[in-house]
């Protein structure tokens, strides 16, 4: 899951990319194991030396994509590692 993708505006590839082949490139901030209901925060999504870690998901691995957009409210700066 990419929580609040808008926080990645300004990163390479923007906040996410929907590909022509129905694939997606996004910054994964949380993940959960198959069969689990517990989400775990991913570390090192933004790394000072290495940059932003984007994850490619091919179309055949995607069951559903939900994108929720809101009006700009405030700028949230993610803590540096």
mmCIF file of the N, C-alpha and C atoms, coordinates in Angstrom:
data_MODEL
# 
_entry.id   MODEL 
# 
loop_
_atom_site.group_PDB 
_atom_site.id 
_atom_site.type_symbol 
_atom_site.label_atom_id 
_atom_site.label_alt_id 
_atom_site.label_comp_id 
_atom_site.label_asym_id 
_atom_site.label_entity_id 
_atom_site.label_seq_id 
_atom_site.pdbx_PDB_ins_code 
_atom_site.Cartn_x 
_atom_site.Cartn_y 
_atom_site.Cartn_z 
_atom_site.occupancy 
_atom_site.B_iso_or_equiv 
_atom_site.pdbx_formal_charge 
_atom_site.auth_seq_id 
_atom_site.auth_comp_id 
_atom_site.auth_asym_id 
_atom_site.auth_atom_id 
_atom_site.pdbx_PDB_model_num 
ATOM 1   N N  . UNK A 1 1  ? 0.846  -1.153  0.000   1.00 0.00 ? 1  UNK A N  1 
ATOM 2   C CA . UNK A 1 1  ? 0.000  0.000   0.000   1.00 0.00 ? 1  UNK A CA 1 
ATOM 3   C C  . UNK A 1 1  ? 0.900  1.228   0.000   1.00 0.00 ? 1  UNK A C  1 
ATOM 4   N N  . UNK A 1 2  ? 0.449  2.237   -0.677  1.00 0.00 ? 2  UNK A N  1 
ATOM 5   C CA . UNK A 1 2  ? 1.133  3.523   -0.643  1.00 0.00 ? 2  UNK A CA 1 
ATOM 6   C C  . UNK A 1 2  ? 0.218  4.497   0.079   1.00 0.00 ? 2  UNK A C  1 
ATOM 7   N N  . UNK A 1 3  ? 0.552  4.765   1.339   1.00 0.00 ? 3  UNK A N  1 
ATOM 8   C CA . UNK A 1 3  ? -0.271 5.677   2.127   1.00 0.00 ? 3  UNK A CA 1 
ATOM 9   C C  . UNK A 1 3  ? 0.062  7.111   1.736   1.00 0.00 ? 3  UNK A C  1 
ATOM 10  N N  . UNK A 1 4  ? -0.961 7.863   1.372   1.00 0.00 ? 4  UNK A N  1 
ATOM 11  C CA . UNK A 1 4  ? -0.808 9.268   0.975   1.00 0.00 ? 4  UNK A CA 1 
ATOM 12  C C  . UNK A 1 4  ? 0.237  9.444   -0.122  1.00 0.00 ? 4  UNK A C  1 
ATOM 13  N N  . UNK A 1 5  ? -0.029 8.907   -1.327  1.00 0.00 ? 5  UNK A N  1 
ATOM 14  C CA . UNK A 1 5  ? 0.950  9.025   -2.401  1.00 0.00 ? 5  UNK A CA 1 
ATOM 15  C C  . UNK A 1 5  ? 1.321  10.463  -2.737  1.00 0.00 ? 5  UNK A C  1 
ATOM 16  N N  . UNK A 1 6  ? 0.440  11.392  -2.428  1.00 0.00 ? 6  UNK A N  1 
ATOM 17  C CA . UNK A 1 6  ? 0.741  12.797  -2.695  1.00 0.00 ? 6  UNK A CA 1 
ATOM 18  C C  . UNK A 1 6  ? 1.970  13.289  -1.958  1.00 0.00 ? 6  UNK A C  1 
ATOM 19  N N  . UNK A 1 7  ? 2.356  12.593  -0.886  1.00 0.00 ? 7  UNK A N  1 
ATOM 20  C CA . UNK A 1 7  ? 3.561  12.985  -0.154  1.00 0.00 ? 7  UNK A CA 1 
ATOM 21  C C  . UNK A 1 7  ? 4.823  12.730  -0.973  1.00 0.00 ? 7  UNK A C  1 
ATOM 22  N N  . UNK A 1 8  ? 4.681  12.005  -2.067  1.00 0.00 ? 8  UNK A N  1 
ATOM 23  C CA . UNK A 1 8  ? 5.833  11.701  -2.908  1.00 0.00 ? 8  UNK A CA 1 
ATOM 24  C C  . UNK A 1 8  ? 5.892  12.574  -4.154  1.00 0.00 ? 8  UNK A C  1 
ATOM 25  N N  . UNK A 1 9  ? 5.022  13.586  -4.227  1.00 0.00 ? 9  UNK A N  1 
ATOM 26  C CA . UNK A 1 9  ? 5.092  14.531  -5.338  1.00 0.00 ? 9  UNK A CA 1 
ATOM 27  C C  . UNK A 1 9  ? 6.489  15.134  -5.330  1.00 0.00 ? 9  UNK A C  1 
ATOM 28  N N  . UNK A 1 10 ? 7.062  15.311  -6.478  1.00 0.00 ? 10 UNK A N  1 
ATOM 29  C CA . UNK A 1 10 ? 8.409  15.853  -6.573  1.00 0.00 ? 10 UNK A CA 1 
ATOM 30  C C  . UNK A 1 10 ? 9.483  14.778  -6.630  1.00 0.00 ? 10 UNK A C  1 
ATOM 31  N N  . UNK A 1 11 ? 9.115  13.536  -6.331  1.00 0.00 ? 11 UNK A N  1 
ATOM 32  C CA . UNK A 1 11 ? 10.060 12.425  -6.464  1.00 0.00 ? 11 UNK A CA 1 
ATOM 33  C C  . UNK A 1 11 ? 10.089 11.988  -7.927  1.00 0.00 ? 11 UNK A C  1 
ATOM 34  N N  . UNK A 1 12 ? 11.140 11.285  -8.340  1.00 0.00 ? 12 UNK A N  1 
ATOM 35  C CA . UNK A 1 12 ? 11.142 10.751  -9.705  1.00 0.00 ? 12 UNK A CA 1 
ATOM 36  C C  . UNK A 1 12 ? 9.878  9.914   -9.940  1.00 0.00 ? 12 UNK A C  1 
ATOM 37  N N  . UNK A 1 13 ? 9.258  10.046  -11.046 1.00 0.00 ? 13 UNK A N  1 
ATOM 38  C CA . UNK A 1 13 ? 8.030  9.336   -11.426 1.00 0.00 ? 13 UNK A CA 1 
ATOM 39  C C  . UNK A 1 13 ? 6.787  9.901   -10.737 1.00 0.00 ? 13 UNK A C  1 
ATOM 40  N N  . UNK A 1 14 ? 6.905  11.041  -10.056 1.00 0.00 ? 14 UNK A N  1 
ATOM 41  C CA . UNK A 1 14 ? 5.729  11.615  -9.395  1.00 0.00 ? 14 UNK A CA 1 
ATOM 42  C C  . UNK A 1 14 ? 5.293  10.750  -8.232  1.00 0.00 ? 14 UNK A C  1 
ATOM 43  N N  . UNK A 1 15 ? 4.004  10.814  -7.895  1.00 0.00 ? 15 UNK A N  1 
ATOM 44  C CA . UNK A 1 15 ? 3.536  10.052  -6.731  1.00 0.00 ? 15 UNK A CA 1 
ATOM 45  C C  . UNK A 1 15 ? 3.255  8.592   -7.095  1.00 0.00 ? 15 UNK A C  1 
ATOM 46  N N  . UNK A 1 16 ? 2.907  8.292   -8.335  1.00 0.00 ? 16 UNK A N  1 
ATOM 47  C CA . UNK A 1 16 ? 2.790  6.923   -8.846  1.00 0.00 ? 16 UNK A CA 1 
ATOM 48  C C  . UNK A 1 16 ? 2.620  6.991   -10.352 1.00 0.00 ? 16 UNK A C  1 
ATOM 49  N N  . UNK A 1 17 ? 2.807  5.861   -11.019 1.00 0.00 ? 17 UNK A N  1 
ATOM 50  C CA . UNK A 1 17 ? 2.659  5.797   -12.475 1.00 0.00 ? 17 UNK A CA 1 
ATOM 51  C C  . UNK A 1 17 ? 1.749  4.638   -12.814 1.00 0.00 ? 17 UNK A C  1 
ATOM 52  N N  . UNK A 1 18 ? 0.686  4.917   -13.557 1.00 0.00 ? 18 UNK A N  1 
ATOM 53  C CA . UNK A 1 18 ? -0.159 3.856   -14.103 1.00 0.00 ? 18 UNK A CA 1 
ATOM 54  C C  . UNK A 1 18 ? 0.330  3.601   -15.516 1.00 0.00 ? 18 UNK A C  1 
ATOM 55  N N  . UNK A 1 19 ? 0.813  2.394   -15.773 1.00 0.00 ? 19 UNK A N  1 
ATOM 56  C CA . UNK A 1 19 ? 1.420  2.078   -17.060 1.00 0.00 ? 19 UNK A CA 1 
ATOM 57  C C  . UNK A 1 19 ? 0.420  1.751   -18.156 1.00 0.00 ? 19 UNK A C  1 
ATOM 58  N N  . UNK A 1 20 ? 0.890  1.793   -19.384 1.00 0.00 ? 20 UNK A N  1 
ATOM 59  C CA . UNK A 1 20 ? 0.062  1.468   -20.551 1.00 0.00 ? 20 UNK A CA 1 
ATOM 60  C C  . UNK A 1 20 ? -0.392 0.018   -20.563 1.00 0.00 ? 20 UNK A C  1 
ATOM 61  N N  . UNK A 1 21 ? 0.351  -0.847  -19.914 1.00 0.00 ? 21 UNK A N  1 
ATOM 62  C CA . UNK A 1 21 ? 0.025  -2.270  -19.896 1.00 0.00 ? 21 UNK A CA 1 
ATOM 63  C C  . UNK A 1 21 ? -0.742 -2.651  -18.626 1.00 0.00 ? 21 UNK A C  1 
ATOM 64  N N  . UNK A 1 22 ? -1.350 -1.642  -17.952 1.00 0.00 ? 22 UNK A N  1 
ATOM 65  C CA . UNK A 1 22 ? -2.122 -1.838  -16.713 1.00 0.00 ? 22 UNK A CA 1 
ATOM 66  C C  . UNK A 1 22 ? -1.238 -2.250  -15.540 1.00 0.00 ? 22 UNK A C  1 
ATOM 67  N N  . UNK A 1 23 ? 0.020  -1.890  -15.634 1.00 0.00 ? 23 UNK A N  1 
ATOM 68  C CA . UNK A 1 23 ? 0.951  -2.105  -14.531 1.00 0.00 ? 23 UNK A CA 1 
ATOM 69  C C  . UNK A 1 23 ? 1.032  -0.808  -13.726 1.00 0.00 ? 23 UNK A C  1 
ATOM 70  N N  . UNK A 1 24 ? 1.757  -0.833  -12.618 1.00 0.00 ? 24 UNK A N  1 
ATOM 71  C CA . UNK A 1 24 ? 1.847  0.347   -11.770 1.00 0.00 ? 24 UNK A CA 1 
ATOM 72  C C  . UNK A 1 24 ? 3.226  0.432   -11.125 1.00 0.00 ? 24 UNK A C  1 
ATOM 73  N N  . UNK A 1 25 ? 3.678  1.651   -10.928 1.00 0.00 ? 25 UNK A N  1 
ATOM 74  C CA . UNK A 1 25 ? 4.922  1.932   -10.214 1.00 0.00 ? 25 UNK A CA 1 
ATOM 75  C C  . UNK A 1 25 ? 4.548  2.874   -9.075  1.00 0.00 ? 25 UNK A C  1 
ATOM 76  N N  . UNK A 1 26 ? 4.858  2.489   -7.830  1.00 0.00 ? 26 UNK A N  1 
ATOM 77  C CA . UNK A 1 26 ? 4.475  3.304   -6.690  1.00 0.00 ? 26 UNK A CA 1 
ATOM 78  C C  . UNK A 1 26 ? 5.475  3.166   -5.560  1.00 0.00 ? 26 UNK A C  1 
ATOM 79  N N  . UNK A 1 27 ? 5.355  4.069   -4.607  1.00 0.00 ? 27 UNK A N  1 
ATOM 80  C CA . UNK A 1 27 ? 6.204  4.047   -3.416  1.00 0.00 ? 27 UNK A CA 1 
ATOM 81  C C  . UNK A 1 27 ? 5.436  3.303   -2.330  1.00 0.00 ? 27 UNK A C  1 
ATOM 82  N N  . UNK A 1 28 ? 5.852  2.095   -2.006  1.00 0.00 ? 28 UNK A N  1 
ATOM 83  C CA . UNK A 1 28 ? 5.167  1.255   -1.024  1.00 0.00 ? 28 UNK A CA 1 
ATOM 84  C C  . UNK A 1 28 ? 5.577  1.696   0.380   1.00 0.00 ? 28 UNK A C  1 
ATOM 85  N N  . UNK A 1 29 ? 4.596  2.149   1.158   1.00 0.00 ? 29 UNK A N  1 
ATOM 86  C CA . UNK A 1 29 ? 4.878  2.612   2.519   1.00 0.00 ? 29 UNK A CA 1 
ATOM 87  C C  . UNK A 1 29 ? 4.486  1.582   3.576   1.00 0.00 ? 29 UNK A C  1 
ATOM 88  N N  . UNK A 1 30 ? 3.552  0.684   3.241   1.00 0.00 ? 30 UNK A N  1 
ATOM 89  C CA . UNK A 1 30 ? 3.083  -0.334  4.183   1.00 0.00 ? 30 UNK A CA 1 
ATOM 90  C C  . UNK A 1 30 ? 2.847  -1.644  3.434   1.00 0.00 ? 30 UNK A C  1 
ATOM 91  N N  . UNK A 1 31 ? 3.055  -2.752  4.130   1.00 0.00 ? 31 UNK A N  1 
ATOM 92  C CA . UNK A 1 31 ? 2.815  -4.067  3.528   1.00 0.00 ? 31 UNK A CA 1 
ATOM 93  C C  . UNK A 1 31 ? 2.253  -5.009  4.584   1.00 0.00 ? 31 UNK A C  1 
ATOM 94  N N  . UNK A 1 32 ? 1.598  -6.073  4.110   1.00 0.00 ? 32 UNK A N  1 
ATOM 95  C CA . UNK A 1 32 ? 1.113  -7.104  5.037   1.00 0.00 ? 32 UNK A CA 1 
ATOM 96  C C  . UNK A 1 32 ? 1.309  -8.463  4.394   1.00 0.00 ? 32 UNK A C  1 
ATOM 97  N N  . UNK A 1 33 ? 1.523  -9.452  5.231   1.00 0.00 ? 33 UNK A N  1 
ATOM 98  C CA . UNK A 1 33 ? 1.718  -10.819 4.745   1.00 0.00 ? 33 UNK A CA 1 
ATOM 99  C C  . UNK A 1 33 ? 0.398  -11.397 4.266   1.00 0.00 ? 33 UNK A C  1 
ATOM 100 N N  . UNK A 1 34 ? 0.459  -12.330 3.359   1.00 0.00 ? 34 UNK A N  1 
ATOM 101 C CA . UNK A 1 34 ? -0.744 -13.001 2.865   1.00 0.00 ? 34 UNK A CA 1 
ATOM 102 C C  . UNK A 1 34 ? -1.504 -13.617 4.038   1.00 0.00 ? 34 UNK A C  1 
ATOM 103 N N  . UNK A 1 35 ? -2.799 -13.378 4.089   1.00 0.00 ? 35 UNK A N  1 
ATOM 104 C CA . UNK A 1 35 ? -3.635 -13.936 5.144   1.00 0.00 ? 35 UNK A CA 1 
ATOM 105 C C  . UNK A 1 35 ? -3.634 -13.129 6.432   1.00 0.00 ? 35 UNK A C  1 
ATOM 106 N N  . UNK A 1 36 ? -2.810 -12.108 6.510   1.00 0.00 ? 36 UNK A N  1 
ATOM 107 C CA . UNK A 1 36 ? -2.726 -11.286 7.719   1.00 0.00 ? 36 UNK A CA 1 
ATOM 108 C C  . UNK A 1 36 ? -3.617 -10.061 7.585   1.00 0.00 ? 36 UNK A C  1 
ATOM 109 N N  . UNK A 1 37 ? -3.983 -9.473  8.703   1.00 0.00 ? 37 UNK A N  1 
ATOM 110 C CA . UNK A 1 37 ? -4.722 -8.211  8.696   1.00 0.00 ? 37 UNK A CA 1 
ATOM 111 C C  . UNK A 1 37 ? -3.863 -7.068  9.244   1.00 0.00 ? 37 UNK A C  1 
ATOM 112 N N  . UNK A 1 38 ? -2.639 -7.389  9.650   1.00 0.00 ? 38 UNK A N  1 
ATOM 113 C CA . UNK A 1 38 ? -1.751 -6.397  10.238  1.00 0.00 ? 38 UNK A CA 1 
ATOM 114 C C  . UNK A 1 38 ? -0.830 -5.774  9.193   1.00 0.00 ? 38 UNK A C  1 
ATOM 115 N N  . UNK A 1 39 ? -0.883 -4.450  9.085   1.00 0.00 ? 39 UNK A N  1 
ATOM 116 C CA . UNK A 1 39 ? -0.014 -3.726  8.173   1.00 0.00 ? 39 UNK A CA 1 
ATOM 117 C C  . UNK A 1 39 ? 1.282  -3.368  8.888   1.00 0.00 ? 39 UNK A C  1 
ATOM 118 N N  . UNK A 1 40 ? 2.400  -3.491  8.191   1.00 0.00 ? 40 UNK A N  1 
ATOM 119 C CA . UNK A 1 40 ? 3.714  -3.169  8.726   1.00 0.00 ? 40 UNK A CA 1 
ATOM 120 C C  . UNK A 1 40 ? 4.291  -2.021  7.900   1.00 0.00 ? 40 UNK A C  1 
ATOM 121 N N  . UNK A 1 41 ? 4.786  -0.997  8.591   1.00 0.00 ? 41 UNK A N  1 
ATOM 122 C CA . UNK A 1 41 ? 5.378  0.135   7.886   1.00 0.00 ? 41 UNK A CA 1 
ATOM 123 C C  . UNK A 1 41 ? 6.723  -0.273  7.285   1.00 0.00 ? 41 UNK A C  1 
ATOM 124 N N  . UNK A 1 42 ? 6.935  0.100   6.036   1.00 0.00 ? 42 UNK A N  1 
ATOM 125 C CA . UNK A 1 42 ? 8.196  -0.208  5.353   1.00 0.00 ? 42 UNK A CA 1 
ATOM 126 C C  . UNK A 1 42 ? 9.231  0.849   5.709   1.00 0.00 ? 42 UNK A C  1 
ATOM 127 N N  . UNK A 1 43 ? 10.442 0.408   5.950   1.00 0.00 ? 43 UNK A N  1 
ATOM 128 C CA . UNK A 1 43 ? 11.510 1.355   6.251   1.00 0.00 ? 43 UNK A CA 1 
ATOM 129 C C  . UNK A 1 43 ? 12.281 1.675   4.969   1.00 0.00 ? 43 UNK A C  1 
ATOM 130 N N  . UNK A 1 44 ? 12.976 2.765   4.989   1.00 0.00 ? 44 UNK A N  1 
ATOM 131 C CA . UNK A 1 44 ? 13.852 3.181   3.888   1.00 0.00 ? 44 UNK A CA 1 
ATOM 132 C C  . UNK A 1 44 ? 13.135 3.429   2.563   1.00 0.00 ? 44 UNK A C  1 
ATOM 133 N N  . UNK A 1 45 ? 11.872 3.877   2.605   1.00 0.00 ? 45 UNK A N  1 
ATOM 134 C CA . UNK A 1 45 ? 11.211 4.248   1.352   1.00 0.00 ? 45 UNK A CA 1 
ATOM 135 C C  . UNK A 1 45 ? 11.905 5.485   0.787   1.00 0.00 ? 45 UNK A C  1 
ATOM 136 N N  . UNK A 1 46 ? 12.213 6.415   1.666   1.00 0.00 ? 46 UNK A N  1 
ATOM 137 C CA . UNK A 1 46 ? 13.017 7.583   1.284   1.00 0.00 ? 46 UNK A CA 1 
ATOM 138 C C  . UNK A 1 46 ? 14.351 7.482   2.016   1.00 0.00 ? 46 UNK A C  1 
ATOM 139 N N  . UNK A 1 47 ? 15.402 7.384   1.251   1.00 0.00 ? 47 UNK A N  1 
ATOM 140 C CA . UNK A 1 47 ? 16.743 7.250   1.837   1.00 0.00 ? 47 UNK A CA 1 
ATOM 141 C C  . UNK A 1 47 ? 17.595 8.396   1.312   1.00 0.00 ? 47 UNK A C  1 
ATOM 142 N N  . UNK A 1 48 ? 18.266 9.087   2.216   1.00 0.00 ? 48 UNK A N  1 
ATOM 143 C CA . UNK A 1 48 ? 19.022 10.271  1.826   1.00 0.00 ? 48 UNK A CA 1 
ATOM 144 C C  . UNK A 1 48 ? 20.068 9.981   0.750   1.00 0.00 ? 48 UNK A C  1 
ATOM 145 N N  . UNK A 1 49 ? 20.824 8.917   0.904   1.00 0.00 ? 49 UNK A N  1 
ATOM 146 C CA . UNK A 1 49 ? 21.898 8.608   -0.047  1.00 0.00 ? 49 UNK A CA 1 
ATOM 147 C C  . UNK A 1 49 ? 21.403 7.875   -1.292  1.00 0.00 ? 49 UNK A C  1 
ATOM 148 N N  . UNK A 1 50 ? 20.423 6.985   -1.128  1.00 0.00 ? 50 UNK A N  1 
ATOM 149 C CA . UNK A 1 50 ? 19.981 6.129   -2.234  1.00 0.00 ? 50 UNK A CA 1 
ATOM 150 C C  . UNK A 1 50 ? 18.761 6.661   -2.967  1.00 0.00 ? 50 UNK A C  1 
ATOM 151 N N  . UNK A 1 51 ? 18.045 7.609   -2.389  1.00 0.00 ? 51 UNK A N  1 
ATOM 152 C CA . UNK A 1 51 ? 16.870 8.177   -3.042  1.00 0.00 ? 51 UNK A CA 1 
ATOM 153 C C  . UNK A 1 51 ? 15.588 7.436   -2.675  1.00 0.00 ? 51 UNK A C  1 
ATOM 154 N N  . UNK A 1 52 ? 14.558 7.638   -3.476  1.00 0.00 ? 52 UNK A N  1 
ATOM 155 C CA . UNK A 1 52 ? 13.241 7.049   -3.231  1.00 0.00 ? 52 UNK A CA 1 
ATOM 156 C C  . UNK A 1 52 ? 13.171 5.648   -3.835  1.00 0.00 ? 52 UNK A C  1 
ATOM 157 N N  . UNK A 1 53 ? 12.613 4.702   -3.069  1.00 0.00 ? 53 UNK A N  1 
ATOM 158 C CA . UNK A 1 53 ? 12.493 3.313   -3.518  1.00 0.00 ? 53 UNK A CA 1 
ATOM 159 C C  . UNK A 1 53 ? 11.095 3.089   -4.103  1.00 0.00 ? 53 UNK A C  1 
ATOM 160 N N  . UNK A 1 54 ? 11.022 2.969   -5.419  1.00 0.00 ? 54 UNK A N  1 
ATOM 161 C CA . UNK A 1 54 ? 9.755  2.706   -6.099  1.00 0.00 ? 54 UNK A CA 1 
ATOM 162 C C  . UNK A 1 54 ? 9.626  1.205   -6.342  1.00 0.00 ? 54 UNK A C  1 
ATOM 163 N N  . UNK A 1 55 ? 8.397  0.716   -6.287  1.00 0.00 ? 55 UNK A N  1 
ATOM 164 C CA . UNK A 1 55 ? 8.118  -0.704  -6.499  1.00 0.00 ? 55 UNK A CA 1 
ATOM 165 C C  . UNK A 1 55 ? 7.300  -0.870  -7.773  1.00 0.00 ? 55 UNK A C  1 
ATOM 166 N N  . UNK A 1 56 ? 7.732  -1.759  -8.652  1.00 0.00 ? 56 UNK A N  1 
ATOM 167 C CA . UNK A 1 56 ? 7.010  -2.065  -9.892  1.00 0.00 ? 56 UNK A CA 1 
ATOM 168 C C  . UNK A 1 56 ? 6.113  -3.270  -9.644  1.00 0.00 ? 56 UNK A C  1 
ATOM 169 N N  . UNK A 1 57 ? 4.831  -3.140  -10.024 1.00 0.00 ? 57 UNK A N  1 
ATOM 170 C CA . UNK A 1 57 ? 3.887  -4.246  -9.893  1.00 0.00 ? 57 UNK A CA 1 
ATOM 171 C C  . UNK A 1 57 ? 3.318  -4.534  -11.285 1.00 0.00 ? 57 UNK A C  1 
ATOM 172 N N  . UNK A 1 58 ? 3.607  -5.721  -11.848 1.00 0.00 ? 58 UNK A N  1 
ATOM 173 C CA . UNK A 1 58 ? 3.085  -6.052  -13.170 1.00 0.00 ? 58 UNK A CA 1 
ATOM 174 C C  . UNK A 1 58 ? 1.569  -6.266  -13.132 1.00 0.00 ? 58 UNK A C  1 
ATOM 175 N N  . UNK A 1 59 ? 0.930  -6.043  -14.254 1.00 0.00 ? 59 UNK A N  1 
ATOM 176 C CA . UNK A 1 59 ? -0.531 -6.113  -14.339 1.00 0.00 ? 59 UNK A CA 1 
ATOM 177 C C  . UNK A 1 59 ? -1.105 -7.441  -13.845 1.00 0.00 ? 59 UNK A C  1 
ATOM 178 N N  . UNK A 1 60 ? -0.436 -8.563  -14.113 1.00 0.00 ? 60 UNK A N  1 
ATOM 179 C CA . UNK A 1 60 ? -1.000 -9.855  -13.725 1.00 0.00 ? 60 UNK A CA 1 
ATOM 180 C C  . UNK A 1 60 ? -0.942 -10.095 -12.212 1.00 0.00 ? 60 UNK A C  1 
ATOM 181 N N  . UNK A 1 61 ? -0.292 -9.197  -11.462 1.00 0.00 ? 61 UNK A N  1 
ATOM 182 C CA . UNK A 1 61 ? -0.217 -9.311  -10.009 1.00 0.00 ? 61 UNK A CA 1 
ATOM 183 C C  . UNK A 1 61 ? -1.175 -8.343  -9.296  1.00 0.00 ? 61 UNK A C  1 
ATOM 184 N N  . UNK A 1 62 ? -1.943 -7.583  -10.072 1.00 0.00 ? 62 UNK A N  1 
ATOM 185 C CA . UNK A 1 62 ? -2.833 -6.569  -9.504  1.00 0.00 ? 62 UNK A CA 1 
ATOM 186 C C  . UNK A 1 62 ? -4.268 -7.061  -9.538  1.00 0.00 ? 62 UNK A C  1 
ATOM 187 N N  . UNK A 1 63 ? -4.893 -7.082  -8.365  1.00 0.00 ? 63 UNK A N  1 
ATOM 188 C CA . UNK A 1 63 ? -6.311 -7.451  -8.289  1.00 0.00 ? 63 UNK A CA 1 
ATOM 189 C C  . UNK A 1 63 ? -7.196 -6.211  -8.329  1.00 0.00 ? 63 UNK A C  1 
ATOM 190 N N  . UNK A 1 64 ? -6.743 -5.134  -7.657  1.00 0.00 ? 64 UNK A N  1 
ATOM 191 C CA . UNK A 1 64 ? -7.546 -3.910  -7.607  1.00 0.00 ? 64 UNK A CA 1 
ATOM 192 C C  . UNK A 1 64 ? -6.639 -2.736  -7.256  1.00 0.00 ? 64 UNK A C  1 
ATOM 193 N N  . UNK A 1 65 ? -6.947 -1.590  -7.830  1.00 0.00 ? 65 UNK A N  1 
ATOM 194 C CA . UNK A 1 65 ? -6.245 -0.352  -7.498  1.00 0.00 ? 65 UNK A CA 1 
ATOM 195 C C  . UNK A 1 65 ? -7.296 0.673   -7.099  1.00 0.00 ? 65 UNK A C  1 
ATOM 196 N N  . UNK A 1 66 ? -7.114 1.271   -5.942  1.00 0.00 ? 66 UNK A N  1 
ATOM 197 C CA . UNK A 1 66 ? -8.003 2.337   -5.499  1.00 0.00 ? 66 UNK A CA 1 
ATOM 198 C C  . UNK A 1 66 ? -7.172 3.589   -5.292  1.00 0.00 ? 66 UNK A C  1 
ATOM 199 N N  . UNK A 1 67 ? -7.616 4.684   -5.871  1.00 0.00 ? 67 UNK A N  1 
ATOM 200 C CA . UNK A 1 67 ? -6.918 5.951   -5.721  1.00 0.00 ? 67 UNK A CA 1 
ATOM 201 C C  . UNK A 1 67 ? -7.916 6.943   -5.140  1.00 0.00 ? 67 UNK A C  1 
ATOM 202 N N  . UNK A 1 68 ? -7.572 7.496   -4.007  1.00 0.00 ? 68 UNK A N  1 
ATOM 203 C CA . UNK A 1 68 ? -8.420 8.509   -3.381  1.00 0.00 ? 68 UNK A CA 1 
ATOM 204 C C  . UNK A 1 68 ? -7.645 9.820   -3.387  1.00 0.00 ? 68 UNK A C  1 
ATOM 205 N N  . UNK A 1 69 ? -8.252 10.862  -3.929  1.00 0.00 ? 69 UNK A N  1 
ATOM 206 C CA . UNK A 1 69 ? -7.607 12.175  -3.987  1.00 0.00 ? 69 UNK A CA 1 
ATOM 207 C C  . UNK A 1 69 ? -8.380 13.153  -3.103  1.00 0.00 ? 69 UNK A C  1 
ATOM 208 N N  . UNK A 1 70 ? -7.670 14.004  -2.426  1.00 0.00 ? 70 UNK A N  1 
ATOM 209 C CA . UNK A 1 70 ? -8.285 15.041  -1.606  1.00 0.00 ? 70 UNK A CA 1 
ATOM 210 C C  . UNK A 1 70 ? -7.708 16.389  -2.002  1.00 0.00 ? 70 UNK A C  1 
ATOM 211 N N  . UNK A 1 71 ? -8.367 17.432  -1.574  1.00 0.00 ? 71 UNK A N  1 
ATOM 212 C CA . UNK A 1 71 ? -7.848 18.766  -1.815  1.00 0.00 ? 71 UNK A CA 1 
ATOM 213 C C  . UNK A 1 71 ? -6.641 18.980  -0.921  1.00 0.00 ? 71 UNK A C  1 
ATOM 214 N N  . UNK A 1 72 ? -5.736 19.819  -1.363  1.00 0.00 ? 72 UNK A N  1 
ATOM 215 C CA . UNK A 1 72 ? -4.533 20.119  -0.599  1.00 0.00 ? 72 UNK A CA 1 
ATOM 216 C C  . UNK A 1 72 ? -4.926 20.734  0.738   1.00 0.00 ? 72 UNK A C  1 
ATOM 217 N N  . UNK A 1 73 ? -4.412 20.182  1.813   1.00 0.00 ? 73 UNK A N  1 
ATOM 218 C CA . UNK A 1 73 ? -4.690 20.695  3.148   1.00 0.00 ? 73 UNK A CA 1 
ATOM 219 C C  . UNK A 1 73 ? -3.425 21.222  3.807   1.00 0.00 ? 73 UNK A C  1 
ATOM 220 N N  . UNK A 1 74 ? -2.368 20.446  3.768   1.00 0.00 ? 74 UNK A N  1 
ATOM 221 C CA . UNK A 1 74 ? -1.115 20.841  4.403   1.00 0.00 ? 74 UNK A CA 1 
ATOM 222 C C  . UNK A 1 74 ? 0.020  20.033  3.798   1.00 0.00 ? 74 UNK A C  1 
ATOM 223 N N  . UNK A 1 75 ? 1.197  20.507  3.961   1.00 0.00 ? 75 UNK A N  1 
ATOM 224 C CA . UNK A 1 75 ? 2.376  19.778  3.514   1.00 0.00 ? 75 UNK A CA 1 
ATOM 225 C C  . UNK A 1 75 ? 2.862  18.933  4.670   1.00 0.00 ? 75 UNK A C  1 
ATOM 226 N N  . UNK A 1 76 ? 3.016  17.649  4.434   1.00 0.00 ? 76 UNK A N  1 
ATOM 227 C CA . UNK A 1 76 ? 3.545  16.742  5.452   1.00 0.00 ? 76 UNK A CA 1 
ATOM 228 C C  . UNK A 1 76 ? 4.924  16.308  5.009   1.00 0.00 ? 76 UNK A C  1 
ATOM 229 N N  . UNK A 1 77 ? 5.908  16.588  5.821   1.00 0.00 ? 77 UNK A N  1 
ATOM 230 C CA . UNK A 1 77 ? 7.276  16.206  5.490   1.00 0.00 ? 77 UNK A CA 1 
ATOM 231 C C  . UNK A 1 77 ? 7.571  14.893  6.196   1.00 0.00 ? 77 UNK A C  1 
ATOM 232 N N  . UNK A 1 78 ? 7.950  13.886  5.419   1.00 0.00 ? 78 UNK A N  1 
ATOM 233 C CA . UNK A 1 78 ? 8.281  12.588  5.999   1.00 0.00 ? 78 UNK A CA 1 
ATOM 234 C C  . UNK A 1 78 ? 9.606  12.691  6.735   1.00 0.00 ? 78 UNK A C  1 
ATOM 235 N N  . UNK A 1 79 ? 9.712  12.042  7.894   1.00 0.00 ? 79 UNK A N  1 
ATOM 236 C CA . UNK A 1 79 ? 10.966 12.119  8.659   1.00 0.00 ? 79 UNK A CA 1 
ATOM 237 C C  . UNK A 1 79 ? 12.116 11.493  7.891   1.00 0.00 ? 79 UNK A C  1 
ATOM 238 N N  . UNK A 1 80 ? 13.285 12.105  8.045   1.00 0.00 ? 80 UNK A N  1 
ATOM 239 C CA . UNK A 1 80 ? 14.468 11.568  7.381   1.00 0.00 ? 80 UNK A CA 1 
ATOM 240 C C  . UNK A 1 80 ? 14.988 10.377  8.159   1.00 0.00 ? 80 UNK A C  1 
ATOM 241 N N  . UNK A 1 81 ? 15.538 9.416   7.455   1.00 0.00 ? 81 UNK A N  1 
ATOM 242 C CA . UNK A 1 81 ? 16.083 8.212   8.084   1.00 0.00 ? 81 UNK A CA 1 
ATOM 243 C C  . UNK A 1 81 ? 17.412 8.509   8.695   1.00 0.00 ? 81 UNK A C  1 
# 
